[in-house]
Amino acid sequence: MNESLNKPPLKVAVFLSAMEVPAWIYKLLERINDSTYASVEVIVLNGGGDTKTCNEPVHGLLHKGRQSMVTRIQQLQEGFSNRYKSYPDYNEKHDLKTLLNTVSIEVFEPLHGHNEIYFRDDDIKQLEQYDVDVLLNLDENDLRGDVTEAFPYGVWHYIFTDKHTNYQAKPGARETLADWPETSSALLYAGKSLNDDKVITQSYSCPDNTWIHKTNNLNYWKSLSFMPRALERCHRLGKAAFYDELCRNTPHPLFLAKEPPRGFGKLEMLSLLMKKAFQKVQLRINDRLFYEQWFLLFNLNPATSNVLDSYQYILPPKDRFWADPFVIYRDNRYYIFFEELLFAEDRGFLSVMTIDQQGRCSEPEVILKEDYHLSYPFVFEHEGEFFMIPESAQNKTIDLYRCTGFPNQWVHEMTLMKNVHAVDATLFFKDNKWWMFTNIKENEGASSHEELFLFYSESLMSENWVAHPANPIISDVKKARPAGKIIEKNGKLYRPSQNCSRYYGYGLNFNEITVINEHSYQEHTVTSIEPNWDKKVIATHTFNTDHDITIIDGIIRRSHYR
């Protein structure tokens, strides 16, 4: 029995600048309000009108004179990007008065430092009367000082990008305009000063290559889950275990800035905008001359070949792509199961082809089509039968198919999970349990590339897979999303994963699994593959092997006119 069900919910205070909040904050508080592990007891509004300024740093004053021009340039880019906003819009305003209409409201006028706020002693005493367990700071400024030690579970706050480095730049601005391969977000346990912060959750995302709004939309929608997850974990573990875990997450000093704090200079901003404009023109020209196509590559060798330019290419016709290859060795030949997609239809289905011992390929044969997109045909053998779990995120299911006539006859056996946006489900049997790795998009507007979840069951044929208590076990666009079957080699386990940090499917990682049980999961990256062996190949995101064959996929840039 889950002991946390018998515990009273944690009492939460929320610090806000106003009752009208962005959509992502509204959804965050809605989730907490609907939960059994926490309840919002009081909202503290930042009155702020007559607050004093506490020793504003010199670098803030030096930048102040040029800030208005920089801000106007940023607003110009942001305003233009409104035409290309992603939806749902993380920044759309919602009023909390209806959602939290029974919650008490306090208005404090704290002391302000530079990007920091200090509650007065009387305010802290007033807040302590509510007997709250934790204060969630959703204001733009960090809470510091004695208030951080006033509650059993402390004060929590978000950081998006490295706001301590780029405090004058809008979150997501530098990453988008300067072509950073990743951006970050984190939930921190606030210390009395910046140096005392501890990491509760840290995550990495891929910025959009043009629009700041799209970069932030993905990042904020994902990050709203951090606070509810941490509250549930506190409620389940208790204070001592949660704090021990917190210290393990931050074993070393936390350095947030790699360069002195600075915003955008006028010339730098103009230079970056001109560079972006040139990139868009160049992209338009390339789109006229070339198109990108997923294709398959294989190598026949008793040992897994790491010489990628020795792989043989299997190029599809120009009207389609082939991706996500899985392989089964049977009857002295290799059966390659893969996603096939016609560009004109833009809906994936599953096909199979064979490769013989001389490397000769058969024509593909369609094996499974549905009314929704299918990909990633995870094929495996169990008790003398073949099964398949294709990706069916568009249908919000994880489905199991049974093979009734190998390799091309498949019937739907059962649905393992419903109402879930899950991609690339990958199963592995160990210690008398089935383990399922899958990336899940918890919130509409977030990305499916960034968070890996783990489930387990004693039976393959189960609708009740148990969520691992450490979920998500990975929150990092560089290594979360599965890229093929778990590999067993020399007594070790390796999980292939996608690196989507530059763009979707950019490269591959191989992660050694060192701990996997009902309580813990640990892995570390041991090697990686980037698409640098052929100048025409710009991505690779699936790796599988069986017997003497290794098969991967890639994106190749092909001419429209040849």
Disulfide bonds with the S-S distance in Angstrom:
none
